[in-house]
Amino acid sequence: MPLIRIGIDTGGTFTDVVAVDEETGRQASTKTPSTPADPAEGFMAGVHKILGLLGADGADVAAVVHGTTVATNRLLEGKVDHLGFVTTEGYAHVLEIARQSVPDGYGNSYFWVKPPRIVPADLVRTVGGRLTHDGGELRPFSEDDAVAAARFFRDRGITTIGVCFLHSYANPEHELRMRDVLAREHPDAVVSISAEVLREYREYERSVTTLVDAAVKPSIARYVRTIADRLAALREPAPPFYVMKSNGGVLSADEVVRQPISTVLSGPAAGALGAAVVAQAAGFGSVLTLDGGGTSTDVAVVVDGHPALTTEGTVGAYPSKIPMIDVVTVGAGGGSVAWLSPEGTLKVGPRSAGADPGPLCYGTGGTEPTVTDAHLLLGRIPPHLLGGEIPLDIDAARSGIAALAGRLGLTAERCAEGILEISAWNQANALRQVTVTRGLDVRDFHLVSFGGSGSLLACRLADVLGLAGVLVPPDPGNLSAYGLLTVDVRNDYVRTSVARHAVLDPDAVGKTFAGLTAEADAALEREGFAAGERRFLRTADLRYFGQAYEVRVDVPDGPVTAALADDVAAAFHAAHRRLYGYDFAGDARQEVEWVNLRVTGVGPIARPAVRVALRGTGATPRTSRPVDFGDGWADTPVYDRAALGAGDTIAGPAVVEEFGSTVPVHPGFRAVVDDHANLLITREVSR
């Protein structure tokens, strides 16, 4: 019986792999270079490499779970050409009008130019017909307009089309008829309709979310199909293949093709979930997470063991109202390029050398100094990566940084230190964005740092932000891949149903919840979960009448009665106070309004056990080397993390190395190994 579950996280530089034997609990992990030209190649290389480490073969694979950046990269790179958009007659400019809000960083709208919209005006078609906000039909659907629109796109070779009609969240009939016309008149078209992507009000966001879904559908379908075909060669029948979703759950490959937009923040979500599991086992329910990779750094906040969720996220320039873990990404990875602005100031990122050509020290064609080159020059990482698999060229790093330093009038060492300082502040600002701007005090949190480069600046971040401490899990470079093995199957369903609390119809609310639950139940049945295993979570978005945005609160199980609705309203008042510092619970003039009803279907998957460390016998350095922590070169002890046990303590300056990552412990800091083999880094003395 196959018993090995494999988690694979494909990043911009490396593909991380973790496997667990469900019978023995044995875990193994490894890395392999990513292959941007054909991500499936790096994926399968990781599968075969991890099976080799376990002494297993394809017949032993029980399931594969994957975190992918295919959809994210397509959007971030702006590769969304040749999209068509069909909307309601009279609303052709919904994408152009968008929202009036001006992004942070611009004083006013005079200096801000709206970014190019996802579909140019000449590829928008409108169709007659009009629904009311509650789903009633004001004007009938125009079959003639629909046929004309379909033929327009067919004749111009536009094969990816999004459809969003006004108020179709309340009644999908017109959109379904439009899809039927497209299927008949333009059978080669890939079509997304908003009634299936996002049945929620706010036309602009729903339109863009639907168009993003359509834009990534062909590439996601092609990629998932390629992976599935290659996995089929492992054994007969092919092992189950799941893909990570942005909401913190996973979905089978077959279902992903139906919901491609749900994967747009697949990889970062897995890392935040893995960090939450590790932190909770270590006794920290609320933490910040920092996933440092080769191209970027992803940060999130975990409160009471759960990463924060949002439906107000964006991917690149595109708003996306699907539920997603609230992740902020900054271009501050190991491959981030150091460069000079036209004014002659040192900048780091957001452009990255990535996996190809990579940093100077990789010797694979890179021509510009990067953060990794700076770490190598200062001795903070070893002269090789992945246990010697990737040798590093320190002379190339020094030459590149020295050339940059000469233009700044600095020594190579001080220039390298400046590169790392700027990178640390870039990461610190991202961490402030998920805390301070959300009303949280960053000093109340420990940081869980992971990813190949995530812990290299841990001590500096603790200083800059005043963090309570930093937790570095074992094998931090593969924590995102480990996180893939800790999550359940999740499907989210939503309906906009606006009603004031004073006149709320509990029976109508119950009927809507029942319909959403039936949809979630059918999806979990398709995923193969028995009826007794399926769980359903209900939530609702509420606001005070007149507010523009809502607060999400839990809705308890059971029949929807007036008493239950009152309990939900009370929970809303309390949540509003926690978020904004006030509520109107005692003011009868301020009415509560229900806006969206939501159901999440959950299919539980077995989680691997968190490892337990053997007791340590005292930390003994493996070797030493010169390292510069800002005060000049000093011979510094280097520890092998695999030789450390629970209770072992390391005082800085020191360097702790393992297969996939390195942890520099700066002077004035100490690192203690806890019972789960985590490194807990704190300042030895108060500042």
BAKOLRO-167180 format. One record per residue (C-alpha): x, y, z; residue number from 1; residue in three letters. Coordinates in steps of 0.2 Angstrom, whole numbers, m for minus. Each point is the difference from the previous one (the first is absolute). Example, Ala and Ser with C-alpha at 12.3 -4.5 7.8 and 13.67 -1.06 7.14 Angstrom:
xx  yy  zz  seq  type
62  m22  39  1  Ala
6  17  m3  2  Ser
***
This chain:
xx  yy  zz  seq  type
0  0  0  1  Met
8  17  m5  2  Pro
4  10  16  3  Leu
11  14  m5  4  Ile
m7  18  m2  5  Arg
11  13  m9  6  Ile
m1  19  1  7  Gly
8  10  m14  8  Ile
2  19  0  9  Asp
6  7  m16  10  Thr
9  17  3  11  Gly
9  12  m12  12  Gly
17  m8  4  13  Thr
m2  m17  9  14  Phe
m14  m13  0  15  Thr
m2  m6  18  16  Asp
m5  m18  4  17  Val
m6  m8  16  18  Val
m7  m18  2  19  Ala
m7  m9  15  20  Val
m3  m19  2  21  Asp
m17  m1  8  22  Glu
3  m17  8  23  Glu
17  4  8  24  Thr
m1  19  1  25  Gly
17  1  m8  26  Arg
3  17  m9  27  Gln
12  5  m13  28  Ala
4  16  m9  29  Ser
10  6  m15  30  Thr
2  14  m12  31  Lys
3  0  m19  32  Thr
2  15  m12  33  Pro
m16  7  m7  34  Ser
m2  m1  m19  35  Thr
m9  16  m6  36  Pro
m1  m5  m18  37  Ala
m9  m16  5  38  Asp
m5  0  19  39  Pro
m6  m18  m2  40  Ala
18  m6  m3  41  Glu
6  7  17  42  Gly
m16  m7  8  43  Phe
3  m18  m6  44  Met
19  1  4  45  Ala
m5  4  18  46  Gly
m12  m15  1  47  Val
13  m12  m6  48  His
13  8  11  49  Lys
m10  m2  16  50  Ile
m5  m17  m4  51  Leu
18  m5  m2  52  Gly
4  7  17  53  Leu
m14  m10  8  54  Leu
5  m16  m10  55  Gly
m17  0  m8  56  Ala
m8  0  m17  57  Asp
m15  6  m9  58  Gly
m11  m14  6  59  Ala
2  6  18  60  Asp
m7  18  m3  61  Val
m17  2  8  62  Ala
m2  18  m5  63  Ala
9  16  m7  64  Val
m5  18  6  65  Val
7  14  m10  66  His
2  19  3  67  Gly
2  9  m16  68  Thr
4  18  m6  69  Thr
m6  m3  m18  70  Val
m15  11  1  71  Ala
8  13  11  72  Thr
15  2  m11  73  Asn
m11  2  m16  74  Arg
m9  14  9  75  Leu
15  8  8  76  Leu
8  0  m17  77  Glu
m15  8  m8  78  Gly
m2  m15  m12  79  Lys
m19  2  m3  80  Val
m1  6  m18  81  Asp
m14  m5  m12  82  His
m14  0  13  83  Leu
m18  4  m4  84  Gly
m14  7  11  85  Phe
m19  m1  m1  86  Val
m10  10  11  87  Thr
m17  9  2  88  Thr
m6  12  m13  89  Glu
5  18  6  90  Gly
14  m6  11  91  Tyr
14  m2  m12  92  Ala
11  11  10  93  His
m1  m8  17  94  Val
19  m5  m1  95  Leu
5  17  m5  96  Glu
m10  9  14  97  Ile
7  m13  13  98  Ala
1  8  17  99  Arg
4  18  5  100  Gln
12  m4  13  101  Ser
18  5  m3  102  Val
14  m12  6  103  Pro
11  4  14  104  Asp
16  10  m5  105  Gly
m10  12  m11  106  Tyr
m5  17  7  107  Gly
m15  2  m11  108  Asn
m8  m6  m16  109  Ser
9  13  m11  110  Tyr
16  m10  2  111  Phe
m7  m17  m2  112  Trp
m4  m8  m16  113  Val
m11  m15  0  114  Lys
9  m16  m5  115  Pro
m5  m8  m17  116  Pro
m16  m9  2  117  Arg
0  m19  m1  118  Ile
m11  1  m16  119  Val
2  14  m13  120  Pro
m16  10  m5  121  Ala
0  m8  m17  122  Asp
m2  m17  7  123  Leu
m15  3  10  124  Val
m18  m5  m6  125  Arg
m16  4  8  126  Thr
m16  m10  0  127  Val
m18  6  3  128  Gly
m10  m6  15  129  Gly
m1  6  18  130  Arg
m2  m8  17  131  Leu
m5  9  16  132  Thr
11  m1  16  133  His
m11  m14  6  134  Asp
0  m10  m16  135  Gly
m16  5  m8  136  Gly
0  3  m19  137  Glu
m2  18  m6  138  Leu
4  m3  m18  139  Arg
2  m17  m9  140  Pro
16  m7  m5  141  Phe
5  5  m18  142  Ser
4  m16  m10  143  Glu
4  11  m15  144  Asp
13  10  10  145  Asp
7  m15  7  146  Ala
3  m8  m17  147  Val
8  15  m7  148  Ala
12  1  15  149  Ala
5  m18  m2  150  Ala
3  2  m19  151  Arg
10  16  3  152  Phe
12  m10  11  153  Phe
0  m15  m11  154  Arg
5  10  m15  155  Asp
14  9  9  156  Arg
8  m16  7  157  Gly
m4  5  18  158  Ile
m2  m17  9  159  Thr
0  6  18  160  Thr
m16  9  6  161  Ile
m7  6  17  162  Gly
m18  3  2  163  Val
m7  11  14  164  Cys
m18  7  m1  165  Phe
m7  12  12  166  Leu
m8  m8  16  167  His
4  m18  m6  168  Ser
5  m4  17  169  Tyr
m19  0  4  170  Ala
m5  m9  m16  171  Asn
12  m10  m11  172  Pro
m12  m3  m14  173  Glu
6  13  m13  174  His
18  m5  3  175  Glu
m4  m18  m3  176  Leu
m9  4  m16  177  Arg
15  11  m6  178  Met
11  m15  3  179  Arg
m12  m11  m10  180  Asp
1  12  m14  181  Val
19  0  1  182  Leu
1  m19  0  183  Ala
m11  0  m16  184  Arg
8  14  m10  185  Glu
18  0  7  186  His
4  m18  6  187  Pro
18  3  1  188  Asp
m2  13  13  189  Ala
5  m2  19  190  Val
m14  9  9  191  Val
m1  5  19  192  Ser
m17  7  6  193  Ile
m1  10  16  194  Ser
m15  m10  7  195  Ala
12  m15  2  196  Glu
16  10  4  197  Val
m7  12  13  198  Leu
m18  2  4  199  Arg
3  16  10  200  Glu
m5  18  m3  201  Tyr
12  14  m5  202  Arg
0  0  m19  203  Glu
18  6  m3  204  Tyr
8  m12  12  205  Glu
m11  m15  m6  206  Arg
4  5  m19  207  Ser
19  0  3  208  Val
m1  m16  11  209  Thr
m9  m9  m14  210  Thr
12  7  m14  211  Leu
15  m6  11  212  Val
m8  m17  1  213  Asp
m2  m1  m19  214  Ala
18  7  m3  215  Ala
8  m14  11  216  Val
m11  m14  m5  217  Lys
9  m6  m16  218  Pro
17  0  8  219  Ser
m6  m8  16  220  Ile
m9  m13  m9  221  Ala
15  m4  m11  222  Arg
12  0  15  223  Tyr
m11  m11  11  224  Val
m3  m12  m15  225  Arg
19  m2  m3  226  Thr
4  m3  18  227  Ile
m15  m13  1  228  Ala
6  m9  m15  229  Asp
18  m2  7  230  Arg
m6  m5  16  231  Leu
m10  m14  m9  232  Ala
16  m8  m4  233  Ala
4  m3  18  234  Leu
m13  m13  3  235  Arg
m17  m7  m6  236  Glu
m11  8  5  237  Pro
8  17  1  238  Ala
2  7  18  239  Pro
m13  13  5  240  Pro
7  17  m5  241  Phe
m5  16  10  242  Tyr
4  18  m2  243  Val
1  13  13  244  Met
m13  14  0  245  Lys
2  18  6  246  Ser
m13  m3  14  247  Asn
11  m12  10  248  Gly
m8  m16  m7  249  Gly
4  m12  m14  250  Val
m10  m6  m15  251  Leu
2  m14  m12  252  Ser
8  3  m17  253  Ala
m17  m4  m8  254  Asp
m9  14  10  255  Glu
14  12  m2  256  Val
m3  1  m18  257  Val
m18  6  4  258  Arg
6  13  13  259  Gln
18  6  m7  260  Pro
m1  17  9  261  Ile
0  m9  17  262  Ser
18  m4  m3  263  Thr
7  17  m2  264  Val
9  1  17  265  Leu
3  m19  1  266  Ser
18  0  6  267  Gly
0  14  13  268  Pro
m16  m7  8  269  Ala
9  m17  3  270  Ala
14  9  9  271  Gly
m11  10  11  272  Ala
m10  m16  5  273  Leu
16  m10  3  274  Gly
7  14  11  275  Ala
m17  0  10  276  Ala
1  m19  3  277  Val
19  1  6  278  Val
m3  16  11  279  Ala
m15  m7  8  280  Gln
9  m16  5  281  Ala
14  11  7  282  Ala
m13  9  11  283  Gly
m2  16  m11  284  Phe
m18  2  m6  285  Gly
2  17  m7  286  Ser
16  3  m11  287  Val
6  10  m15  288  Leu
6  m11  m15  289  Thr
14  4  m12  290  Leu
3  m11  m15  291  Asp
17  5  m8  292  Gly
3  m7  m17  293  Gly
11  4  m15  294  Gly
m11  12  m8  295  Thr
m11  8  13  296  Ser
m5  m1  18  297  Thr
m18  m4  6  298  Asp
m6  6  17  299  Val
m16  m4  9  300  Ala
m8  1  18  301  Val
m7  m15  10  302  Val
m12  4  14  303  Val
m5  m14  11  304  Asp
7  m14  m11  305  Gly
m9  7  m16  306  His
8  10  m14  307  Pro
m10  16  m3  308  Ala
m12  m2  m15  309  Leu
m6  14  m12  310  Thr
m11  2  m15  311  Thr
7  17  m4  312  Glu
16  m6  m7  313  Gly
9  4  m16  314  Thr
12  m10  m11  315  Val
11  12  m9  316  Gly
m11  15  m6  317  Ala
m16  m11  0  318  Tyr
m13  0  15  319  Pro
m5  m18  4  320  Ser
m15  m2  12  321  Lys
3  m19  2  322  Ile
4  m5  18  323  Pro
19  m1  3  324  Met
12  0  14  325  Ile
5  18  2  326  Asp
18  0  m6  327  Val
11  15  m5  328  Val
14  m3  m12  329  Thr
15  11  m2  330  Val
14  m2  m13  331  Gly
14  m4  13  332  Ala
6  m17  m3  333  Gly
17  m8  m1  334  Gly
1  4  m18  335  Gly
m6  18  1  336  Ser
12  11  m10  337  Val
10  15  8  338  Ala
1  15  m12  339  Trp
2  19  0  340  Leu
m14  12  m3  341  Ser
2  14  m12  342  Pro
3  11  15  343  Glu
15  m11  5  344  Gly
m8  m9  15  345  Thr
1  m18  4  346  Leu
m16  m10  m3  347  Lys
m4  m19  2  348  Val
m14  m8  m10  349  Gly
m14  m3  m4  350  Pro
9  m7  m16  351  Arg
7  m17  3  352  Ser
13  m11  m8  353  Ala
m11  m14  4  354  Gly
6  m18  m5  355  Ala
5  5  m17  356  Asp
13  8  m1  357  Pro
1  1  19  358  Gly
12  9  11  359  Pro
18  4  m5  360  Leu
7  m14  12  361  Cys
m10  m13  m9  362  Tyr
11  1  m15  363  Gly
m15  m3  m12  364  Thr
0  17  m9  365  Gly
m5  12  13  366  Gly
8  18  m3  367  Thr
m7  10  14  368  Glu
3  m1  19  369  Pro
m14  m7  11  370  Thr
m4  m2  18  371  Val
7  m18  0  372  Thr
16  7  m7  373  Asp
1  12  15  374  Ala
m3  m14  13  375  His
13  m10  m8  376  Leu
13  14  m1  377  Leu
m3  3  19  378  Leu
2  m18  4  379  Gly
m17  m2  7  380  Arg
m4  m15  m12  381  Ile
11  m14  m4  382  Pro
10  m1  m17  383  Pro
m13  m13  m6  384  His
m19  m3  1  385  Leu
m10  m16  2  386  Leu
14  m9  9  387  Gly
12  3  m14  388  Gly
m11  m3  m15  389  Glu
1  18  m5  390  Ile
18  7  2  391  Pro
1  19  1  392  Leu
13  11  m7  393  Asp
5  13  13  394  Ile
12  9  m12  395  Asp
m14  3  m12  396  Ala
m10  7  14  397  Ala
14  11  6  398  Arg
4  7  m17  399  Ser
m18  5  m4  400  Gly
m3  8  17  401  Ile
17  9  0  402  Ala
m5  8  m17  403  Ala
m16  6  8  404  Leu
9  6  15  405  Ala
13  10  m10  406  Gly
m15  10  m7  407  Arg
m6  4  17  408  Leu
18  3  8  409  Gly
m2  m15  12  410  Leu
10  m15  3  411  Thr
m7  m17  m6  412  Ala
m5  m5  18  413  Glu
m9  16  4  414  Arg
m9  m1  m16  415  Cys
m6  m18  3  416  Ala
m5  6  17  417  Glu
m10  14  m7  418  Gly
m9  m12  m12  419  Ile
m5  m11  14  420  Leu
m6  15  10  421  Glu
m11  6  m14  422  Ile
m7  m18  m2  423  Ser
m4  m1  18  424  Ala
m9  16  0  425  Trp
m10  m5  m15  426  Asn
m5  m16  9  427  Gln
m4  10  16  428  Ala
m11  12  m9  429  Asn
m10  m15  m7  430  Ala
m2  m7  18  431  Leu
m6  17  6  432  Arg
m13  0  m14  433  Gln
m8  m16  7  434  Val
0  6  18  435  Thr
1  19  3  436  Val
m12  4  m14  437  Thr
m12  m13  6  438  Arg
0  7  18  439  Gly
13  m13  7  440  Leu
15  4  10  441  Asp
15  m9  m9  442  Val
9  m1  17  443  Arg
m12  m12  7  444  Asp
4  m13  m13  445  Phe
14  m13  m2  446  His
5  m3  m18  447  Leu
1  m17  m9  448  Val
13  2  m13  449  Ser
2  m13  m14  450  Phe
4  m3  m18  451  Gly
17  m1  m7  452  Gly
5  18  4  453  Ser
m13  3  13  454  Gly
11  m1  16  455  Ser
15  9  m7  456  Leu
m6  17  7  457  Leu
m10  m7  15  458  Ala
11  9  13  459  Cys
0  17  m9  460  Arg
m19  m1  m2  461  Leu
m2  m3  19  462  Ala
10  16  3  463  Asp
m9  10  m13  464  Val
m17  m5  5  465  Leu
2  m3  19  466  Gly
m6  m18  m2  467  Leu
m3  m11  15  468  Ala
11  m13  m9  469  Gly
3  m11  m16  470  Val
m5  m18  m2  471  Leu
10  m10  m13  472  Val
m8  m17  m3  473  Pro
10  m15  m5  474  Pro
3  m1  m19  475  Asp
m7  18  m2  476  Pro
4  0  m19  477  Gly
m14  m14  m2  478  Asn
m13  7  12  479  Leu
m12  5  m14  480  Ser
1  m18  m7  481  Ala
m3  m7  17  482  Tyr
m15  12  2  483  Gly
m8  m8  m15  484  Leu
m1  m16  10  485  Leu
m9  8  14  486  Thr
m15  7  m9  487  Val
m18  m6  m3  488  Asp
m10  1  m16  489  Val
m10  16  0  490  Arg
m13  7  m11  491  Asn
m8  18  2  492  Asp
m17  5  m5  493  Tyr
m8  17  2  494  Val
m17  9  m4  495  Arg
m4  18  2  496  Thr
m16  2  9  497  Ser
m2  18  7  498  Val
m12  3  14  499  Ala
m1  10  16  500  Arg
0  m10  16  501  His
m16  8  6  502  Ala
m10  m8  m14  503  Val
11  m15  m4  504  Leu
m9  m16  m5  505  Asp
8  m14  9  506  Pro
m8  m13  m11  507  Asp
6  9  m16  508  Ala
18  0  8  509  Val
m2  m18  5  510  Gly
m5  m5  m18  511  Lys
15  9  m8  512  Thr
12  m8  13  513  Phe
m8  m17  m5  514  Ala
3  3  m18  515  Gly
18  5  2  516  Leu
3  m15  11  517  Thr
m8  m11  m13  518  Ala
13  7  m13  519  Glu
14  m3  12  520  Ala
m6  m18  4  521  Asp
m1  m4  m18  522  Ala
18  6  m3  523  Ala
7  m10  15  524  Leu
m9  m16  m6  525  Glu
9  3  m17  526  Arg
16  0  10  527  Glu
m4  m17  7  528  Gly
m4  5  18  529  Phe
m13  m11  9  530  Ala
m15  9  7  531  Ala
5  m2  18  532  Gly
17  8  m4  533  Glu
m7  16  m7  534  Arg
0  16  10  535  Arg
m8  17  m4  536  Phe
4  17  7  537  Leu
m12  14  m1  538  Arg
4  19  1  539  Thr
m8  16  m5  540  Ala
6  18  m5  541  Asp
m9  13  10  542  Leu
2  19  2  543  Arg
m9  15  7  544  Tyr
m12  7  m12  545  Phe
8  13  m11  546  Gly
18  m7  1  547  Gln
8  m5  m16  548  Ala
9  m16  7  549  Tyr
m4  m15  11  550  Glu
7  m10  14  551  Val
m1  m19  0  552  Arg
m6  m10  14  553  Val
m4  m18  4  554  Asp
m18  m7  m1  555  Val
m3  m14  12  556  Pro
m7  m17  m6  557  Asp
m18  m4  1  558  Gly
m16  7  m6  559  Pro
0  19  m4  560  Val
m12  8  12  561  Thr
m2  18  6  562  Ala
10  m4  16  563  Ala
14  m7  m10  564  Leu
0  15  m11  565  Ala
1  11  15  566  Asp
15  m10  6  567  Asp
8  4  m17  568  Val
m3  18  1  569  Ala
7  1  18  570  Ala
16  m9  m7  571  Ala
1  13  m13  572  Phe
m1  14  13  573  His
14  m8  9  574  Ala
11  m3  m15  575  Ala
m3  18  m6  576  His
6  6  17  577  Arg
16  m11  m1  578  Arg
4  6  m17  579  Leu
m4  19  1  580  Tyr
m1  4  19  581  Gly
m19  4  0  582  Tyr
m17  m8  m3  583  Asp
m18  6  0  584  Phe
m8  m15  10  585  Ala
m9  12  11  586  Gly
m6  13  m13  587  Asp
m16  m5  m8  588  Ala
2  13  m13  589  Arg
14  m10  m8  590  Gln
m7  m15  m9  591  Glu
9  m16  m4  592  Val
0  m6  m18  593  Glu
3  m17  m6  594  Trp
9  m1  m17  595  Val
8  m16  m5  596  Asn
m3  m18  6  597  Leu
14  m13  m2  598  Arg
3  m18  2  599  Val
16  m9  0  600  Thr
1  m19  m3  601  Gly
14  m9  9  602  Val
6  m18  m4  603  Gly
13  m4  13  604  Pro
17  m8  m5  605  Ile
12  m8  12  606  Ala
14  11  6  607  Arg
18  m6  3  608  Pro
6  1  19  609  Ala
10  14  5  610  Val
18  m6  3  611  Arg
7  m2  18  612  Val
18  4  3  613  Ala
12  m11  10  614  Leu
8  8  15  615  Arg
16  9  m4  616  Gly
17  m4  7  617  Thr
7  18  m2  618  Gly
3  10  m15  619  Ala
17  m3  m8  620  Thr
6  10  m15  621  Pro
4  m11  m16  622  Arg
12  13  m6  623  Thr
3  18  m2  624  Ser
3  14  m13  625  Arg
2  18  m1  626  Pro
m17  10  0  627  Val
m4  18  0  628  Asp
m15  5  10  629  Phe
3  19  m3  630  Gly
15  2  12  631  Asp
13  m7  m11  632  Gly
6  m18  m3  633  Trp
1  m12  15  634  Ala
2  m19  1  635  Asp
m17  m6  3  636  Thr
m6  m18  6  637  Pro
m11  m10  m13  638  Val
m12  m12  7  639  Tyr
m8  m15  m9  640  Asp
m19  1  4  641  Arg
m2  m18  m2  642  Ala
11  m3  15  643  Ala
m10  11  12  644  Leu
m12  m6  12  645  Gly
m14  6  11  646  Ala
7  13  13  647  Gly
17  3  m9  648  Asp
4  19  0  649  Thr
11  10  m12  650  Ile
6  17  4  651  Ala
3  12  m14  652  Gly
10  4  m10  653  Pro
m2  m17  m8  654  Ala
m7  m8  m16  655  Val
m12  m15  0  656  Val
0  m10  m16  657  Glu
m11  m14  m7  658  Glu
m4  m7  m17  659  Phe
m12  13  m7  660  Gly
4  16  10  661  Ser
11  9  11  662  Thr
m3  10  16  663  Val
12  14  5  664  Pro
m1  3  19  665  Val
6  18  2  666  His
10  7  15  667  Pro
m11  3  14  668  Gly
m12  m14  m4  669  Phe
m2  m18  6  670  Arg
m9  m15  m8  671  Ala
m8  m14  10  672  Val
m6  m16  m7  673  Val
m18  m4  6  674  Asp
m8  m17  2  675  Asp
m5  0  m18  676  His
17  4  m7  677  Ala
m5  18  m4  678  Asn
13  14  3  679  Leu
m6  13  11  680  Leu
10  16  m2  681  Ile
m1  14  12  682  Thr
11  15  6  683  Arg
11  m4  14  684  Glu
m2  17  8  685  Val
m13  13  m2  686  Ser
4  14  m11  687  Arg
***
